Amino acid sequence: MKAEDLRQKTPDELVDQLRDLKKEALNLRFQKASGQLENTARVRDVRRDVARVKTIIGQKAAS
């Protein structure tokens, strides 16, 4: 997910995106705990995407 794409979204869309990413992160944690997680790099990617979305939400709120 690119920051450029996120900046084009509305704040409501960003909040929805954040909610979806957090749900995915939760599911990945459960998969990791049960040993079913195949793509371990996805955990890192989702965590970084959450941070990216939060940053852009903060930037939009500040301006």
C-alpha positions as CSV (number, residue, x, y, z in Angstrom):
1,M,0.0,0.0,0.0
2,K,1.4,3.3,-1.1
3,A,1.2,6.5,0.9
4,E,0.2,8.4,-2.3
5,D,-2.9,6.2,-2.7
6,L,-3.8,6.7,0.9
7,R,-3.6,10.5,0.7
8,Q,-6.2,10.5,-2.0
9,K,-8.8,8.8,0.2
10,T,-11.2,10.6,2.4
11,P,-10.9,10.5,6.2
12,D,-13.9,8.1,6.5
13,E,-12.3,5.8,3.9
14,L,-9.0,5.9,5.9
15,V,-10.8,4.9,9.1
16,D,-12.5,2.0,7.3
17,Q,-9.1,0.9,5.9
18,L,-7.6,1.1,9.4
19,R,-10.4,-1.0,10.9
20,D,-9.9,-3.6,8.2
21,L,-6.1,-3.7,8.7
22,K,-6.5,-4.1,12.4
23,K,-8.9,-7.1,11.9
24,E,-6.4,-8.6,9.5
25,A,-3.6,-8.1,12.1
26,L,-5.7,-9.9,14.7
27,N,-6.4,-12.8,12.3
28,L,-2.7,-13.1,11.5
29,R,-1.8,-13.2,15.2
30,F,-4.2,-16.0,15.7
31,Q,-2.8,-17.9,12.8
32,K,0.7,-17.4,14.1
33,A,-0.2,-18.7,17.5
34,S,-1.8,-21.8,16.1
35,G,1.0,-22.5,13.7
36,Q,-1.1,-21.9,10.5
37,L,0.6,-18.8,9.3
38,E,2.5,-19.4,6.0
39,N,3.5,-15.8,5.0
40,T,5.2,-14.4,8.1
41,A,6.2,-11.3,6.3
42,R,2.5,-10.3,6.0
43,V,2.5,-9.5,9.8
44,R,5.1,-6.9,9.3
45,D,3.5,-5.5,6.2
46,V,0.1,-5.1,7.9
47,R,1.7,-3.5,11.0
48,R,3.5,-0.9,8.8
49,D,0.3,-0.3,6.8
50,V,-1.5,0.5,10.0
51,A,1.2,3.0,11.0
52,R,1.0,4.5,7.5
53,V,-2.8,5.0,7.7
54,K,-2.6,6.4,11.2
55,T,0.1,8.9,10.1
56,I,-2.0,10.1,7.2
57,I,-5.1,10.4,9.3
58,G,-3.1,12.6,11.7
59,Q,-1.8,14.7,8.9
60,K,-5.3,15.3,7.5
61,A,-6.5,16.2,11.0
62,A,-3.7,18.7,11.5
63,S,-4.4,20.5,8.3
